[in-house]
Amino acid sequence: MHEARLLEIRNLSVAFADAEQDILCLDRISLDIRAGEILGLVGESGCGKSTLCRAILRSLRAPAYIAGGRIFWKGRDLFQLDEEGLNKVRWREIALVVQSSLDALNPVMPVERQLVDAMRVHTDWTRTQELTRCHELLDWVGLPRRVLKSYPFEMSGGMRQRVVIAMALALEPQLLMMDEPTTALDVVTQAEILGRLRDLQEKQGFSVILVTHDLPLALDFCDSIAVMSGGRIVEMETAGELAENPLHPYTVRLLQAFPRPDAERLSENPLR
Protein backbone atom coordinates (compact mmCIF):
# COMPACT_ATOMS: atom_id res chain seq x y z
CA MET A 1 0.00 0.00 0.00
CA HIS A 2 1.12 3.55 -0.78
CA GLU A 3 0.39 5.70 2.25
CA ALA A 4 2.29 8.98 2.54
CA ARG A 5 1.47 11.63 -0.05
CA LEU A 6 4.60 13.17 -1.51
CA LEU A 7 3.07 15.40 -4.17
CA GLU A 8 -0.32 17.09 -4.02
CA ILE A 9 -1.57 19.10 -7.00
CA ARG A 10 -4.72 21.11 -6.48
CA ASN A 11 -6.68 22.84 -9.27
CA LEU A 12 -3.54 23.63 -11.24
CA SER A 13 -4.06 25.71 -14.37
CA VAL A 14 -1.40 26.76 -16.87
CA ALA A 15 -1.94 29.23 -19.71
CA PHE A 16 0.05 30.59 -22.63
CA ALA A 17 0.11 34.36 -22.94
CA ASP A 18 -1.20 35.65 -26.24
CA ALA A 19 -1.58 39.16 -27.62
CA GLU A 20 -5.34 38.74 -28.08
CA GLN A 21 -6.44 36.11 -25.56
CA ASP A 22 -4.46 33.79 -23.28
CA ILE A 23 -4.78 30.11 -24.14
CA LEU A 24 -5.48 27.64 -21.33
CA CYS A 25 -3.22 24.58 -21.54
CA LEU A 26 -3.92 22.86 -18.20
CA ASP A 27 -7.38 23.23 -16.73
CA ARG A 28 -7.74 22.67 -12.97
CA ILE A 29 -5.57 19.57 -12.66
CA SER A 30 -5.72 17.77 -9.30
CA LEU A 31 -3.85 14.59 -8.39
CA ASP A 32 -1.71 12.99 -5.67
CA ILE A 33 1.50 10.97 -5.87
CA ARG A 34 2.20 8.68 -2.94
CA ALA A 35 5.51 7.28 -1.74
CA GLY A 36 6.57 4.33 -3.90
CA GLU A 37 3.77 4.79 -6.44
CA ILE A 38 4.18 4.61 -10.21
CA LEU A 39 1.66 6.85 -11.93
CA GLY A 40 1.08 6.80 -15.67
CA LEU A 41 0.13 10.10 -17.29
CA VAL A 42 -1.48 9.14 -20.60
CA GLY A 43 -2.97 11.13 -23.45
CA GLU A 44 -2.52 12.37 -27.00
CA SER A 45 0.28 14.71 -28.02
CA GLY A 46 -0.48 18.29 -27.02
CA CYS A 47 -2.84 17.45 -24.16
CA GLY A 48 -0.54 19.01 -21.54
CA LYS A 49 1.41 16.07 -20.10
CA SER A 50 4.88 17.59 -20.51
CA THR A 51 3.61 21.00 -19.42
CA LEU A 52 2.39 19.47 -16.18
CA CYS A 53 5.86 18.07 -15.45
CA ARG A 54 7.44 21.45 -16.13
CA ALA A 55 4.88 23.14 -13.90
CA ILE A 56 5.68 20.79 -11.02
CA LEU A 57 9.35 21.83 -11.23
CA ARG A 58 8.35 25.45 -11.87
CA SER A 59 10.47 25.42 -14.99
CA LEU A 60 7.87 26.69 -17.46
CA ARG A 61 9.20 28.97 -20.16
CA ALA A 62 7.45 32.08 -21.44
CA PRO A 63 4.85 32.53 -22.72
CA ALA A 64 3.60 29.74 -20.39
CA TYR A 65 2.65 30.75 -16.85
CA ILE A 66 0.82 29.37 -13.81
CA ALA A 67 -2.75 30.64 -14.01
CA GLY A 68 -4.05 29.14 -10.77
CA GLY A 69 -3.88 26.35 -8.20
CA ARG A 70 -1.25 25.05 -5.78
CA ILE A 71 1.44 22.36 -5.73
CA PHE A 72 2.58 20.86 -2.43
CA TRP A 73 5.72 18.73 -2.09
CA LYS A 74 5.94 16.86 1.23
CA GLY A 75 3.62 19.50 2.67
CA ARG A 76 5.60 22.48 1.35
CA ASP A 77 3.96 24.89 -1.07
CA LEU A 78 6.31 24.96 -4.07
CA PHE A 79 4.86 28.30 -5.15
CA GLN A 80 6.17 29.87 -1.95
CA LEU A 81 9.79 28.78 -2.48
CA ASP A 82 12.38 31.17 -3.86
CA GLU A 83 14.86 30.10 -6.53
CA GLU A 84 17.36 28.86 -3.94
CA GLY A 85 14.68 26.76 -2.27
CA LEU A 86 13.55 25.36 -5.62
CA ASN A 87 17.11 24.40 -6.55
CA LYS A 88 17.29 22.28 -3.40
CA VAL A 89 14.22 20.38 -4.56
CA ARG A 90 15.12 20.00 -8.23
CA TRP A 91 17.26 16.90 -9.00
CA ARG A 92 17.88 16.15 -5.33
CA GLU A 93 14.23 15.44 -4.50
CA ILE A 94 12.39 15.65 -7.85
CA ALA A 95 14.17 14.76 -11.09
CA LEU A 96 13.01 14.86 -14.71
CA VAL A 97 14.02 12.59 -17.59
CA VAL A 98 13.24 14.47 -20.80
CA GLN A 99 11.97 12.87 -23.98
CA SER A 100 15.05 13.39 -26.16
CA SER A 101 18.41 12.26 -24.82
CA LEU A 102 20.14 14.33 -27.49
CA ASP A 103 18.54 17.46 -26.04
CA ALA A 104 19.51 16.52 -22.48
CA LEU A 105 23.18 15.66 -23.09
CA ASN A 106 26.00 18.01 -24.03
CA PRO A 107 27.44 16.67 -27.31
CA VAL A 108 30.99 17.90 -26.59
CA MET A 109 31.35 16.52 -23.05
CA PRO A 110 32.04 12.89 -22.04
CA VAL A 111 29.46 11.09 -19.93
CA GLU A 112 31.58 11.16 -16.76
CA ARG A 113 31.89 14.95 -16.85
CA GLN A 114 28.14 15.36 -17.28
CA LEU A 115 27.32 13.00 -14.42
CA VAL A 116 29.85 14.65 -12.11
CA ASP A 117 28.65 18.16 -12.95
CA ALA A 118 25.14 17.20 -11.87
CA MET A 119 26.52 15.93 -8.54
CA ARG A 120 28.72 18.94 -7.81
CA VAL A 121 25.81 21.37 -7.93
CA HIS A 122 24.23 19.68 -4.91
CA THR A 123 27.01 17.86 -3.02
CA ASP A 124 30.52 18.32 -1.67
CA TRP A 125 31.61 14.76 -2.47
CA THR A 126 35.25 13.91 -2.97
CA ARG A 127 36.54 12.79 -6.35
CA THR A 128 36.57 9.20 -5.13
CA GLN A 129 32.94 9.44 -4.01
CA GLU A 130 31.94 10.94 -7.35
CA LEU A 131 33.61 8.17 -9.33
CA THR A 132 32.11 5.49 -7.08
CA ARG A 133 28.69 6.99 -7.65
CA CYS A 134 29.24 7.07 -11.42
CA HIS A 135 30.06 3.37 -11.38
CA GLU A 136 26.96 2.60 -9.30
CA LEU A 137 24.74 4.55 -11.68
CA LEU A 138 26.04 2.77 -14.77
CA ASP A 139 25.63 -0.59 -13.06
CA TRP A 140 22.02 0.30 -12.20
CA VAL A 141 21.07 1.15 -15.78
CA GLY A 142 23.04 -1.73 -17.31
CA LEU A 143 25.87 0.15 -19.03
CA PRO A 144 29.57 -0.81 -19.07
CA ARG A 145 31.85 1.55 -17.16
CA ARG A 146 33.81 2.40 -20.30
CA VAL A 147 30.80 4.54 -21.27
CA LEU A 148 32.07 7.18 -18.82
CA LYS A 149 34.73 8.16 -21.36
CA SER A 150 32.29 8.19 -24.30
CA TYR A 151 30.62 11.16 -25.95
CA PRO A 152 26.87 11.11 -26.71
CA PHE A 153 27.39 10.76 -30.49
CA GLU A 154 29.38 7.56 -29.87
CA MET A 155 26.43 5.82 -28.23
CA SER A 156 23.17 4.33 -29.47
CA GLY A 157 19.81 5.90 -28.63
CA GLY A 158 19.16 3.30 -25.96
CA MET A 159 22.53 3.90 -24.32
CA ARG A 160 22.03 7.67 -24.31
CA GLN A 161 18.60 7.28 -22.75
CA ARG A 162 20.08 5.13 -19.97
CA VAL A 163 22.71 7.81 -19.33
CA VAL A 164 19.95 10.42 -18.96
CA ILE A 165 18.12 8.15 -16.51
CA ALA A 166 21.39 7.64 -14.59
CA MET A 167 21.84 11.42 -14.36
CA ALA A 168 18.31 11.81 -12.98
CA LEU A 169 18.97 9.10 -10.36
CA ALA A 170 22.38 10.46 -9.33
CA LEU A 171 21.13 12.13 -6.13
CA GLU A 172 18.52 9.47 -5.29
CA PRO A 173 15.41 11.62 -5.81
CA GLN A 174 12.14 10.64 -4.18
CA LEU A 175 10.16 11.39 -7.34
CA LEU A 176 11.34 10.60 -10.87
CA MET A 177 9.34 12.15 -13.72
CA MET A 178 9.91 10.48 -17.10
CA ASP A 179 8.62 12.33 -20.14
CA GLU A 180 8.15 9.66 -22.83
CA PRO A 181 11.65 8.30 -22.14
CA THR A 182 11.46 5.35 -24.55
CA THR A 183 9.35 6.70 -27.42
CA ALA A 184 12.18 6.71 -29.98
CA LEU A 185 13.50 3.28 -28.98
CA ASP A 186 12.70 -0.15 -30.36
CA VAL A 187 10.39 -2.33 -28.30
CA VAL A 188 13.18 -4.65 -27.09
CA THR A 189 15.31 -1.77 -25.76
CA GLN A 190 12.21 -0.11 -24.34
CA ALA A 191 11.25 -3.23 -22.40
CA GLU A 192 14.80 -3.68 -21.09
CA ILE A 193 15.10 -0.09 -19.86
CA LEU A 194 11.69 -0.08 -18.17
CA GLY A 195 12.37 -3.50 -16.65
CA ARG A 196 15.60 -2.26 -15.09
CA LEU A 197 13.85 0.88 -13.87
CA ARG A 198 11.08 -1.18 -12.26
CA ASP A 199 13.65 -3.37 -10.47
CA LEU A 200 15.50 -0.29 -9.23
CA GLN A 201 12.28 1.40 -8.12
CA GLU A 202 11.26 -1.65 -6.11
CA LYS A 203 14.67 -1.69 -4.37
CA GLN A 204 14.88 2.04 -3.62
CA GLY A 205 11.20 2.91 -3.24
CA PHE A 206 11.11 6.17 -5.19
CA SER A 207 7.92 7.31 -6.91
CA VAL A 208 7.58 7.65 -10.69
CA ILE A 209 5.45 9.69 -13.06
CA LEU A 210 5.62 8.06 -16.50
CA VAL A 211 4.42 10.35 -19.29
CA THR A 212 3.40 8.41 -22.38
CA HIS A 213 0.86 8.18 -25.18
CA ASP A 214 1.16 4.38 -25.05
CA LEU A 215 -1.69 3.22 -22.82
CA PRO A 216 -0.85 -0.53 -22.96
CA LEU A 217 2.71 0.30 -21.86
CA ALA A 218 1.38 2.35 -18.93
CA LEU A 219 -1.06 -0.40 -17.94
CA ASP A 220 1.79 -2.90 -17.81
CA PHE A 221 4.28 -0.66 -15.96
CA CYS A 222 2.22 1.58 -13.67
CA ASP A 223 0.19 1.17 -10.48
CA SER A 224 -2.35 3.82 -11.44
CA ILE A 225 -3.24 5.79 -14.56
CA ALA A 226 -4.36 9.39 -15.09
CA VAL A 227 -5.86 9.88 -18.56
CA MET A 228 -5.52 13.41 -19.96
CA SER A 229 -7.39 15.03 -22.83
CA GLY A 230 -7.63 18.70 -23.75
CA GLY A 231 -5.66 19.85 -20.71
CA ARG A 232 -7.83 17.98 -18.20
CA ILE A 233 -7.67 14.68 -16.34
CA VAL A 234 -10.75 12.88 -17.62
CA GLU A 235 -10.25 9.64 -15.70
CA MET A 236 -7.97 8.34 -12.96
CA GLU A 237 -7.96 4.79 -11.63
CA THR A 238 -5.73 1.85 -10.77
CA ALA A 239 -4.18 0.20 -13.82
CA GLY A 240 -6.18 -2.99 -13.33
CA GLU A 241 -9.51 -1.23 -12.92
CA LEU A 242 -8.89 1.05 -15.89
CA ALA A 243 -8.06 -1.90 -18.15
CA GLU A 244 -11.17 -3.83 -17.13
CA ASN A 245 -13.70 -1.05 -16.65
CA PRO A 246 -12.86 2.22 -18.42
CA LEU A 247 -15.57 4.81 -17.80
CA HIS A 248 -14.72 7.82 -19.98
CA PRO A 249 -15.34 7.54 -23.75
CA TYR A 250 -11.86 8.89 -24.49
CA THR A 251 -10.27 6.14 -22.37
CA VAL A 252 -12.35 3.54 -24.18
CA ARG A 253 -11.16 4.87 -27.55
CA LEU A 254 -7.55 4.85 -26.37
CA LEU A 255 -7.85 1.18 -25.39
CA GLN A 256 -9.47 0.36 -28.72
CA ALA A 257 -6.66 2.09 -30.62
CA PHE A 258 -4.18 -0.64 -29.70
CA PRO A 259 -4.46 -4.25 -30.92
CA ARG A 260 -5.06 -6.93 -28.32
CA PRO A 261 -2.86 -10.05 -28.67
CA ASP A 262 -5.75 -12.26 -27.57
CA ALA A 263 -8.30 -10.78 -29.97
CA GLU A 264 -9.79 -13.02 -32.66
CA ARG A 265 -8.97 -10.78 -35.59
CA LEU A 266 -8.85 -13.39 -38.36
CA SER A 267 -12.63 -13.68 -38.54
CA GLU A 268 -12.88 -9.90 -38.92
CA ASN A 269 -10.27 -9.66 -41.69
CA PRO A 270 -12.05 -8.60 -44.91
CA LEU A 271 -9.22 -10.14 -46.96
CA ARG A 272 -9.74 -13.59 -45.48
C-alpha positions as CSV (number, residue, x, y, z in Angstrom):
1,M,0.0,0.0,0.0
2,H,1.1,3.6,-0.8
3,E,0.4,5.7,2.3
4,A,2.3,9.0,2.5
5,R,1.5,11.6,0.0
6,L,4.6,13.2,-1.5
7,L,3.1,15.4,-4.2
8,E,-0.3,17.1,-4.0
9,I,-1.6,19.1,-7.0
10,R,-4.7,21.1,-6.5
11,N,-6.7,22.8,-9.3
12,L,-3.5,23.6,-11.2
13,S,-4.1,25.7,-14.4
14,V,-1.4,26.8,-16.9
15,A,-1.9,29.2,-19.7
16,F,0.0,30.6,-22.6
17,A,0.1,34.4,-22.9
18,D,-1.2,35.7,-26.2
19,A,-1.6,39.2,-27.6
20,E,-5.3,38.7,-28.1
21,Q,-6.4,36.1,-25.6
22,D,-4.5,33.8,-23.3
23,I,-4.8,30.1,-24.1
24,L,-5.5,27.6,-21.3
25,C,-3.2,24.6,-21.5
26,L,-3.9,22.9,-18.2
27,D,-7.4,23.2,-16.7
28,R,-7.7,22.7,-13.0
29,I,-5.6,19.6,-12.7
30,S,-5.7,17.8,-9.3
31,L,-3.9,14.6,-8.4
32,D,-1.7,13.0,-5.7
33,I,1.5,11.0,-5.9
34,R,2.2,8.7,-2.9
35,A,5.5,7.3,-1.7
36,G,6.6,4.3,-3.9
37,E,3.8,4.8,-6.4
38,I,4.2,4.6,-10.2
39,L,1.7,6.8,-11.9
40,G,1.1,6.8,-15.7
41,L,0.1,10.1,-17.3
42,V,-1.5,9.1,-20.6
43,G,-3.0,11.1,-23.5
44,E,-2.5,12.4,-27.0
45,S,0.3,14.7,-28.0
46,G,-0.5,18.3,-27.0
47,C,-2.8,17.5,-24.2
48,G,-0.5,19.0,-21.5
49,K,1.4,16.1,-20.1
50,S,4.9,17.6,-20.5
51,T,3.6,21.0,-19.4
52,L,2.4,19.5,-16.2
53,C,5.9,18.1,-15.4
54,R,7.4,21.5,-16.1
55,A,4.9,23.1,-13.9
56,I,5.7,20.8,-11.0
57,L,9.4,21.8,-11.2
58,R,8.4,25.5,-11.9
59,S,10.5,25.4,-15.0
60,L,7.9,26.7,-17.5
61,R,9.2,29.0,-20.2
62,A,7.5,32.1,-21.4
63,P,4.8,32.5,-22.7
64,A,3.6,29.7,-20.4
65,Y,2.7,30.8,-16.8
66,I,0.8,29.4,-13.8
67,A,-2.8,30.6,-14.0
68,G,-4.1,29.1,-10.8
69,G,-3.9,26.3,-8.2
70,R,-1.3,25.1,-5.8
71,I,1.4,22.4,-5.7
72,F,2.6,20.9,-2.4
73,W,5.7,18.7,-2.1
74,K,5.9,16.9,1.2
75,G,3.6,19.5,2.7
76,R,5.6,22.5,1.3
77,D,4.0,24.9,-1.1
78,L,6.3,25.0,-4.1
79,F,4.9,28.3,-5.2
80,Q,6.2,29.9,-2.0
81,L,9.8,28.8,-2.5
82,D,12.4,31.2,-3.9
83,E,14.9,30.1,-6.5
84,E,17.4,28.9,-3.9
85,G,14.7,26.8,-2.3
86,L,13.6,25.4,-5.6
87,N,17.1,24.4,-6.5
88,K,17.3,22.3,-3.4
89,V,14.2,20.4,-4.6
90,R,15.1,20.0,-8.2
91,W,17.3,16.9,-9.0
92,R,17.9,16.2,-5.3
93,E,14.2,15.4,-4.5
94,I,12.4,15.6,-7.8
95,A,14.2,14.8,-11.1
96,L,13.0,14.9,-14.7
97,V,14.0,12.6,-17.6
98,V,13.2,14.5,-20.8
99,Q,12.0,12.9,-24.0
100,S,15.0,13.4,-26.2
101,S,18.4,12.3,-24.8
102,L,20.1,14.3,-27.5
103,D,18.5,17.5,-26.0
104,A,19.5,16.5,-22.5
105,L,23.2,15.7,-23.1
106,N,26.0,18.0,-24.0
107,P,27.4,16.7,-27.3
108,V,31.0,17.9,-26.6
109,M,31.4,16.5,-23.1
110,P,32.0,12.9,-22.0
111,V,29.5,11.1,-19.9
112,E,31.6,11.2,-16.8
113,R,31.9,15.0,-16.9
114,Q,28.1,15.4,-17.3
115,L,27.3,13.0,-14.4
116,V,29.9,14.6,-12.1
117,D,28.7,18.2,-13.0
118,A,25.1,17.2,-11.9
119,M,26.5,15.9,-8.5
120,R,28.7,18.9,-7.8
121,V,25.8,21.4,-7.9
122,H,24.2,19.7,-4.9
123,T,27.0,17.9,-3.0
124,D,30.5,18.3,-1.7
125,W,31.6,14.8,-2.5
126,T,35.3,13.9,-3.0
127,R,36.5,12.8,-6.3
128,T,36.6,9.2,-5.1
129,Q,32.9,9.4,-4.0
130,E,31.9,10.9,-7.3
131,L,33.6,8.2,-9.3
132,T,32.1,5.5,-7.1
133,R,28.7,7.0,-7.7
134,C,29.2,7.1,-11.4
135,H,30.1,3.4,-11.4
136,E,27.0,2.6,-9.3
137,L,24.7,4.5,-11.7
138,L,26.0,2.8,-14.8
139,D,25.6,-0.6,-13.1
140,W,22.0,0.3,-12.2
141,V,21.1,1.1,-15.8
142,G,23.0,-1.7,-17.3
143,L,25.9,0.1,-19.0
144,P,29.6,-0.8,-19.1
145,R,31.9,1.6,-17.2
146,R,33.8,2.4,-20.3
147,V,30.8,4.5,-21.3
148,L,32.1,7.2,-18.8
149,K,34.7,8.2,-21.4
150,S,32.3,8.2,-24.3
151,Y,30.6,11.2,-25.9
152,P,26.9,11.1,-26.7
153,F,27.4,10.8,-30.5
154,E,29.4,7.6,-29.9
155,M,26.4,5.8,-28.2
156,S,23.2,4.3,-29.5
157,G,19.8,5.9,-28.6
158,G,19.2,3.3,-26.0
159,M,22.5,3.9,-24.3
160,R,22.0,7.7,-24.3
161,Q,18.6,7.3,-22.7
162,R,20.1,5.1,-20.0
163,V,22.7,7.8,-19.3
164,V,19.9,10.4,-19.0
165,I,18.1,8.2,-16.5
166,A,21.4,7.6,-14.6
167,M,21.8,11.4,-14.4
168,A,18.3,11.8,-13.0
169,L,19.0,9.1,-10.4
170,A,22.4,10.5,-9.3
171,L,21.1,12.1,-6.1
172,E,18.5,9.5,-5.3
173,P,15.4,11.6,-5.8
174,Q,12.1,10.6,-4.2
175,L,10.2,11.4,-7.3
176,L,11.3,10.6,-10.9
177,M,9.3,12.1,-13.7
178,M,9.9,10.5,-17.1
179,D,8.6,12.3,-20.1
180,E,8.2,9.7,-22.8
181,P,11.7,8.3,-22.1
182,T,11.5,5.4,-24.6
183,T,9.3,6.7,-27.4
184,A,12.2,6.7,-30.0
185,L,13.5,3.3,-29.0
186,D,12.7,-0.1,-30.4
187,V,10.4,-2.3,-28.3
188,V,13.2,-4.6,-27.1
189,T,15.3,-1.8,-25.8
190,Q,12.2,-0.1,-24.3
191,A,11.3,-3.2,-22.4
192,E,14.8,-3.7,-21.1
193,I,15.1,-0.1,-19.9
194,L,11.7,-0.1,-18.2
195,G,12.4,-3.5,-16.7
196,R,15.6,-2.3,-15.1
197,L,13.9,0.9,-13.9
198,R,11.1,-1.2,-12.3
199,D,13.6,-3.4,-10.5
200,L,15.5,-0.3,-9.2
201,Q,12.3,1.4,-8.1
202,E,11.3,-1.6,-6.1
203,K,14.7,-1.7,-4.4
204,Q,14.9,2.0,-3.6
205,G,11.2,2.9,-3.2
206,F,11.1,6.2,-5.2
207,S,7.9,7.3,-6.9
208,V,7.6,7.6,-10.7
209,I,5.4,9.7,-13.1
210,L,5.6,8.1,-16.5
211,V,4.4,10.4,-19.3
212,T,3.4,8.4,-22.4
213,H,0.9,8.2,-25.2
214,D,1.2,4.4,-25.1
215,L,-1.7,3.2,-22.8
216,P,-0.8,-0.5,-23.0
217,L,2.7,0.3,-21.9
218,A,1.4,2.3,-18.9
219,L,-1.1,-0.4,-17.9
220,D,1.8,-2.9,-17.8
221,F,4.3,-0.7,-16.0
222,C,2.2,1.6,-13.7
223,D,0.2,1.2,-10.5
224,S,-2.4,3.8,-11.4
225,I,-3.2,5.8,-14.6
226,A,-4.4,9.4,-15.1
227,V,-5.9,9.9,-18.6
228,M,-5.5,13.4,-20.0
229,S,-7.4,15.0,-22.8
230,G,-7.6,18.7,-23.7
231,G,-5.7,19.8,-20.7
232,R,-7.8,18.0,-18.2
233,I,-7.7,14.7,-16.3
234,V,-10.8,12.9,-17.6
235,E,-10.3,9.6,-15.7
236,M,-8.0,8.3,-13.0
237,E,-8.0,4.8,-11.6
238,T,-5.7,1.9,-10.8
239,A,-4.2,0.2,-13.8
240,G,-6.2,-3.0,-13.3
241,E,-9.5,-1.2,-12.9
242,L,-8.9,1.1,-15.9
243,A,-8.1,-1.9,-18.2
244,E,-11.2,-3.8,-17.1
245,N,-13.7,-1.1,-16.7
246,P,-12.9,2.2,-18.4
247,L,-15.6,4.8,-17.8
248,H,-14.7,7.8,-20.0
249,P,-15.3,7.5,-23.7
250,Y,-11.9,8.9,-24.5
251,T,-10.3,6.1,-22.4
252,V,-12.4,3.5,-24.2
253,R,-11.2,4.9,-27.5
254,L,-7.5,4.8,-26.4
255,L,-7.9,1.2,-25.4
256,Q,-9.5,0.4,-28.7
257,A,-6.7,2.1,-30.6
258,F,-4.2,-0.6,-29.7
259,P,-4.5,-4.3,-30.9
260,R,-5.1,-6.9,-28.3
261,P,-2.9,-10.0,-28.7
262,D,-5.8,-12.3,-27.6
263,A,-8.3,-10.8,-30.0
264,E,-9.8,-13.0,-32.7
265,R,-9.0,-10.8,-35.6
266,L,-8.9,-13.4,-38.4
267,S,-12.6,-13.7,-38.5
268,E,-12.9,-9.9,-38.9
269,N,-10.3,-9.7,-41.7
270,P,-12.1,-8.6,-44.9
271,L,-9.2,-10.1,-47.0
272,R,-9.7,-13.6,-45.5
